[in-house]
Amino acid sequence: MHSSTYQSTDNPLLSILYKPLPKHLISVLALADELGMRPLQAHCHRGLGTLYAAASQCEQARTELSTAIEMYTSMEMTFWLPQAQAALAQVEGH
């Protein structure tokens, strides 16, 4: 289960802009799961991972990005795979 809590970043503008996004992505992810839309699920996981990374929530970012990478790989979605891998490498570098 995903937490809809999003901690603010050091940048107040980013906090204002991104605060509602995880909640919306989680809703889209639930709907995509219900409808069996795996590519959309993978994109939601990547989006959540990117947002969690921006909020310095590294463990959540790792989980979401790893899930996206697994999904992209299993579906052979090679266009999106390098972006997710780069985002995960950046999180693991912290």
Summary of the structure (lengths in Angstrom):
residues: 94
radius of gyration: 12.9
end to end distance: 24.8
largest distance: 38.0
contacts: 272
relative contact order: 0.14
helix: 72%
strand: 0%
